Amino acid sequence: MMATSCYHCGSAVDGDNRWSLELNGLTQPLCCPGCLAVAQAIIDGGLGRYYQLRTATPERPINAPLDTRRWQLFDDPVLQARFVRTDQGQDNDESIATFAVDGITCAACAWLIEHRLNAIEGVISSAINLSEHRLRLSWRPASVALSRLLAELAAIGYPSQPWSPDEAQQRLKHQSRRMVRRLIIAAVGMMQVLMFSIPHYVAVPGDLSHNFERLFAWLAVALTTSVVLYSAQPFFGGAWRDIRSRVLGMDVPVAVAIGGAYIASLWSVVSQRGDMYFDSVCMFTFFLLFGRYIEARTRHHHGRIGNALSGTIPDAALRLDDQHHEQVIPATELMAGDRVRVLAGAQVPADGTLLSPYASVDESMLSGESVPASRARGDIIHAGSLVVDTPLELSVTRAGHATRVASIIDLSDRAFAERPRLARAVERVAHHFILGLLLISAAVAAIWWQIDPARSLWVTLSVLVVTCPCALALATPISLTVAHGRLRRAGVLVTRGDALEVLASIDRVVFDKTGTLTQGQMVLGDCRIIPATATLDNHQLLTVAAALESASEHPIARAFRPWRNDTVRASDIRNHPGQGVQAQCLGTEWRIGRADFAAADHDLQPPSDANWLLLARAGKPMAWLGVEDDIRADTATTLQHLRDAGLSVEILSGDRISSVASMARRLGVCQWRGAALPQDKLDHVRTLQQQNQRVAMVGDGINDIAVLAGADLAIAMPGASDLARSHADILLLGEKLGGITEAIDVARTTQRIIRQNLSWATLYNVIALPLAIAGLVPPWLAVIGMSASSLLVIGNSLRLGARQGRRMQSRNTPGTSR
């Protein structure tokens, strides 16, 4: 091929390189996506004359190791700003980025990548998302350069680049087309070689002339060679990578079996002695490729939600200036405080507060709810939502990596970072199984060489093929991928690897009240001034209350939004979880919340059993503020389904005892507790755990963080605070509680199917291995058995993807209640 040099850095570029740049009507070649990104940034910034005026290409550090030079461009802060972010709430020295990884074929690849990166000083964590071949990497730039990490990945056979949804989709399509081509070649070769091999099996010596036998043999050689060199190439490449990395993966026994059978058959043709098994080589390659193709299609189908979510954020946004003029800018340049307009039929470019009086938005990609949601002024609109009818205006609160869409993708990747205990155990068994298989195969070859040298090779190949641990390796990850995809479509996001395993064994579900069992859309129902101490009127008191609640994320704070006034601001705001808010306003201290918190020196009782807050100035009660919140439409149905499934249901709330008691009676809940402080909630859950109960806690507010962290499983509502979401194992994205019953049903079914898959894979190997060692399984039957076992595991796992309209069944006896 004709070589040239990179227009940006001067490195050599092969003639078929796919990276290039249009400049002044000319196409300029580039060596890598890093040079493309930097060059594009230079031109977009109006600095294109840099290339015309420079006298030489940039110098590279002469002392840099050879294997990192290609990746040093990714150390550029300007380039990193596009895809690297600093995790909020963590040390600023920690960087996080997502990369698209080439060359991943199975769980062993993920294990190798993670263990290789995690062993490097400065790497905090690395996690592979097998569904989308993505790597979530967290590292400390002060300790290790990004170029070093990318070079390490390339050195072990997994070149990577910053993940982009569009590029990832194109890459998946390219990989799929290439896999289909390999599959077609293998299928055609298998059918034709089988046709040429039939005379070899059925003909009696003398029926065919020697010339015909030689013709059929060499035709089989020609067809099998194309299958081995092209269709089977991924297996040989993977095996070579595993050997270099000193990690035994499934490609090693596969490559040994294919290569050994091909070479031995070729030697039989040349020497005109022994048996030929070209048909078995082609069959093995075809069926193994077919199994991997089905596996890849399953992973991509059920794991493509990350790409779909990223694609919901538009590339451009209409930003409004102070004169209300529109300006089209890249969505990545939006900042908090910007005012943007979104036209009907367009998608929202960032999270923001609605400034228009009314809006109707489709949030199905986020919540799974197909019905458009109505929003009023002051409500939050999330990036990726589709504006249904009229244009809207919003004030940006979060953009780019800080949007809810980005957090959902990050939480989804976090789930793959913590694979379930069962999956980790199976991975360890698979690694040891491959080593044991190779040792057993060597022993079988030696023994059969003593018994019957002519059959030694074929018996050994049958052992290698029939016991290939594909089914064992697929049993858990395929089931989890399908389960995650089904739950995501139902508006349930699993954010921890062990969540489904724990959820399947839960005994009790404990619910917070406000914002969990209720809709969380609090409204102010009444304001009762206390005449003896109040010196302000209704409007002034409500304005002060709104200022105090302005920094709170609790659902109650939303009830005071209509009374916010920029002229009345609160300072030194301090939130006391479970009690209320304290702040300085109008030159004195104000408190709002429980009566014993707001005015501790006064023994006051609320006017009724409703949800009342006391507003006090300098310890003196000023007014009772009554807030109301409706119960979610499916709350009663969800609680009944949980009881029918054999689970205990309990309400644990910081609200007044009378208010909690009233709701418990309406919902038919016998076990409840009110006026519980955050520590009280945590102590109660720990008491239940000491009674050998596994507890799931469902909450949404800051006062639930401690108990969410202490429970066996934490479930956060869609309106939960950022801290609550970060502590959650499962996040509900829709407004319905029914997602909890769906998650429990899927978790139980997933564990059952995983056990079935593992049982089948184990039983198959226990039966097939002795038969193969005894020489009772010919190579062609070994191929069919191995492929059938893998396809059975995949097919069984796919049953998880079907929605079940029936009521969730109990682990014990249907209809039981505790």
Secondary structure, 3 states (H helix, E strand, C coil): CCCEECCCCCCEECCCCCCEEEECCEEEECCCHHHHHHHHHHHHCCCCHHHHHCCCCCCCCCCCCHHHHHHHHHHCHHHHCCCCEECCCCCCCCEEEEEEECCCCCHHHHHHHHHHHHCCCCEEEEEEECCCCEEEEEECCCCCCHHHHHHHHHHCCCCEEECCHHHHHHHHHHHHHHHHHHHHHHHHHHHHHHHHHHHHHHCCCCCCCHHHHHHHHHHHHHHHHHHHHHHCHHHHHHHHHHHHHCCCCCHHHHHHHHHHHHHHHHHHHHHCCCCCCHHHHHHHHHHHHHHHHHHHHHHHHHHCHHHHHHCCCCCEEEEECCCCCEEEEEHHHCCCCCEEEECCCCECCCEEEECCCEEEEECHHHHCCCCCEEEECCCEECCCCEECCCCEEEEEEECHHHCHHHHHHHHHHHHHHCCCHHHHHHHHHHHHHHHHHHHHHHHHHHHHHHHCHHHHHHHHHHHHHHCCCHHHHHHHHHHHHHHHHHHHHCCEEECCCCHHHHHCCCCEEEECHHHHHECCCCEEEEEEECCCCCCCCHHHHHHHHHHHHHHCCCHHHHHHHHHCCCCCCCEEEEEECCCEEEEEECCEEEEEECHHHHCCCCCCCCCCCCEEEEEEECCEEEEEEEEECCECCCHHHHHHHHHHCCCEEEEECCCCHHHHHHHHHHHCCCEEECCCCHHHHHHHHHHHHHCCCCEEEEECCHHHHHHHHHCCEEEECCCCCHHHHHCCCEEECCCCCHHHHHHHHHHHHHHHHHHHHHHHHHHHHHHHHHHHHCCCCCHHHHHHHHHHHHHHHHHHHHHHHCCCCCCCCCCCCCCCCC
